[in-house]
């Protein structure tokens, strides 16, 4: 993407159109109208590009707040990065237990178990052994399907109910277990970044972290933020467009991280089978918080379009849009498209 194309997209973000896509690093501070400055910063964080846009009368206040919010995202990422040996989550995976759990990690673990129960086990952070197996089978660029016996052996280690949590500690009840917070930590961090902006007086802002979006307030004095749902084919045929003035939306798809060309083995795992679900290509969830939207998007993806839609109809305060492998779109009854 060249600079002109980026500025075009950045302008769309500034007036409220935020696609669930990744954009290059950039910074922009402009006078949006007579009373508002639009300040946008895009940086690499949490393994993706994160864009924060603030609308505020004070450019300096907006820039300071966004800087503090990025500091918070970096701090929390260091705590929850399972690939960093110094991180709390990496230590837990290596040792099977962790004392003096950082409070932020504890919050995510508690929420993970709550959503595990809400979804009937479809969302499960203990799928790490299976994800690692797929990754090993994809080494050297030539994916080899894992044997049934090896997969079955690792499935015995997948069960969030076998994670024992206390107020300050956590341990695995089975040796060899491991967790990945890839399906929930990003949402939590986006929520915390939004809290930082709000505490600094930025009541009108939008955060887009590679598909996890948190909105607050308005994009100008009258209009809400407008969000375009990402095309699973990475084109510009957006499945839908919605408007938001509060809350969050997150999207999970088989196009994000996959290990084989056919996308039959990807980062989303069915905890009961150890295989990647194939009935959906994309799930977008609207919820009050990004942590809830993030985790539910994964859980509903595992359920499949029909079961996922029925689940959302029973879940207060959440809505969803599910794209099946055949391209058909299923929406919960409360999902509202933007009238633009």
N, C-alpha and C positions, 0 to 999 in steps of 0.2 A: 504494500500500500504506500503510495507516495504522499508527500506532505499535503497536496491539494485534496486528495481523497480523504486523508485523515481529518483535515480541518472541516471538510463537509460532514463527516460522521460526528466529529466533536460538536459541531453546531447543532446537529440533530439531538445529541445528548443534552446540550444546553437548553434546548426548548422543550425537552421532555421525552424524546424518543430514545429509549434505551433498548437495543437489541441484546438478546442473551448470547453475545458473541465476544470474542477476544480482540482487543485493539492494541496497537503499539503504544509504547510509553510516550507521553506528551504532557504538556502543561499549558494552561490558558487562563488568563484573567482579563475579562473585558467588562465594560459598562453595558449591562443588558438593556436597561432603560434609564429613566431619570433618577430612579430611586434604588435600583438593584444592580449589584455586581454579580456576574456569573464567574465562579472560580472552579476550574476543573484540573484535577491532577490524576495522571495515570502512571502506575508504577508496578513493577513485578513484585508480587507478594503472594504467599500461600501457594506457590507453584503455578500462578496464573497472573494475568494482567488485571489489576484492580483499578477501577476508575471511581473517583469521588467527585461529585459535583455539588457545589453549594451555591444557593442564591441568598444574598444578604446585602444589606445597605453598606456594610463595611468590608471592603476587600481585604484589609489587613486581618480583621477578625476571622474571616473565612479561610484565609491562607494559613493562619496560625492553627485553627481548629483542624484543618485537614492534615497538617503536619503532625499534630498530636495523635490523630486517628491512625495514621500510618505507623507511628511509633508503637501504638497498641497492637496493631495487626502483626507487626514483626515480633513483638514480645510474645504474644500468644502462639504464633507459629512455631517459635523455638521450643515452647513447652510441649507441643503436640505432634511434632514431626517424628514419625517412627523411623525415619532414615538417619536421624541425627543421634549418634550414640550418647550424647550428653543430655538429650531430652528425656523428660519423665516417662513418656509413653514408650520410648525405645528401651529404657531401663526395665520397665514392667515386662515388656515382651521377652527380654533376655533372661531376667531372673525369675519371672513368674509371680512376683509380688513387689509391692512398693509401699514403703512407709512414708509418712509425712507427705501425702499426696498434695500437690499444689491445688488450692481451692478451685481454680479455673478448670483443671483437669477433672477434679471431682464433680463439678457441675455437669460437665459433658458426659461423664460416665453415668451419672444418675439419670440424666435425660435420655441417654441411649437405652438404658434398661426400661425406662418408662415407655418409650416409643416401641421397643421390642414387644412389650406387653400389649400396647394399643393395636399393633399391627398383627397380633397373633403369631409373632416370631418371624414375620417376613423381613423385618429390619433387624440385622444382627451384626454387631461390630466384631464378633469373634471369627469371622470368615477369613481372617488373615492367612491361616495355613493353606487354604485353597487358592487364594489370590497369589500367594508365593509359588505354589505349584504351577499355576498357569504361566507365571512369569518365567520360571525355570524352563518350562516346556517351549517357551518362545525364544530362548537364547540363540544367538547366532543367526537370527532372522528366519529360522525355519521351524515353524510351530509343529510340535509332535503331540498329538492328543494323549493325555495321561491315561494310564491303565485304570480299569475299574477297581482293581484291588487297592492301588495306591490312593485313589480318590476316596474310596470307602474308609480306609484307615484314617485319613485326615478328617473325614466328616465326624468321626467320634470326638474330635476336638472342637467342633463348632456347636456352641450352645451358650448364649449369654447368661442363662440361669446358673452356669457354672462359674460365673465371675462373682466373687464374694466382696462386697463393699461394706466398709464401716465408715465412721465419720472422718477418719484420717488415713485409712489404709485400704489397699485393694490386693487381692491375690486370686490366682487361677486355681481351681480345684483339681485340674488335670495337668500334669506335666506336658509341655509341648504346645499349650494353647497360646494364642496371640491375638491382639486386637488391631484393627485399623480404624481410625477415626475419619477416613477420607469422605464418608457419606454424611458427616454431621459437624465436624470441627469448623469447616469453612463457614457454615451458617452461623455458628456460635460467634466466630470472630467478626463476621459482618455485623451481627447485632451489637457486639461490644464497640465496634468502630462507630456505629450509629449513636450509641450512648455517649461516646466522647464528643461527637459533633453537637449533640443536643446540650450537653453540659456546658459547652463553650458558646451557647446561644444561637447555634445554627439550626433553626427549626425547620428550614426548607432545604432538604438535601436528598441526594440519591447516591447509593453505593452499588456498583456492579462488580462483583468478584467472579468473573468467568462464568456467569450464569446464575449466581446467587445474588439477588437484588433486594435491597431494603430501601423503602421510600418513606419520606416524612415531609409533610406540608405540601406546598405547591411549587410549580416550576416558574410561576410569576405570581402576580397578585390574585389571579382568578382561576387559573387552569391547573389541574392535577398533572402528575407525571404520566407519560405515555410509554408503555413497554411493549415491544414486539417479541413474540415467542420465536425462538430460533428455529429455522428450517433444519430438520435432521440431515438433509443433504448438503448443508452448509451453503445454500444458495440464498436468494432474496425473496423466495416465496414463503413469507411468514405465515404460519398456520393461523395466527390470530394476533390481535392487538388489543391491549387492555389499558385502562387508566387507573392510577393509584395515587392516593394522597397519604396513605399510611399502610403499614404492614410489609409483607415480604412475598417474594416469589422465587422459586428455585426449579431448575430443570435438570433431570437426569436422562442420559441417553446412551445407547450402545455405540454411538459415534465418538464418545469422549476418549476412552482408553480401551483398546481391544488388542488381542494377542494374535489373532489369525485373520486372514484376508476376508473370510466370510462373516466375520464378527459374531461367530457362534460362541467364542470364549472371550469375555470382556470383564471389566472390573466390577460389574454388578453380579452378585452371586446369590442363587437360591440356597438358603441355609439348609434346607431339607434334602436337596439333591446334590449339592456341590457343583451344579452346572449353571451356566448363565441363562437367564430367561430369554426367550426368543419371540414372544408374542407381541412385544411393544418395541418401538424404536425411540420413543421420547415420552417423558411424563413431566408436566409442569404443575406445581402445587402452589396455591395461594394460601397463606396462613398469617397469623398475627406476628410471628417471629421468623427470622431466617433459619434458625436452628431447627424449628419444627418443619418448615417447608423443605429444607434440605433433606432431612431424614425421611420424611414421608414420600418425597419424590423417589427415593431409592426403594422404600417398601412397596409402594404402589406399582413401581416398575416390575418388581418381582411377582406381584399378584397377577399381572396381565390386565388387559383393557376391561373386560367385563367384570371380573371380581374387584378390580381396582375402583371402577366407577361406583359399584354398589357399596363398597367400603366407604368411599367419600360421602355418599348420600347419608350415611349413618353417623358421620363425624362432624359435630358442630364446629362452625368457625373456619372450616377449610373447604376449598374448592379445587378442582383439578381439570386439566386437559390432557388426554392420553392419545397418542398417535400409535396405531397398531402397525404391525409389519406390512400390512396390506395398504397402508396409507390412510385408512379410515380414522376419523377423529371422534373420540368420545369425550363429552363434557359432563361434569356434574351439573345438577339443575340450577345451582346458584351462580354458576360461572357467567360473568357478564362481559361481552365484547365491547370495545370502545366504539362509540358512534362518531367516527371521524371520516 
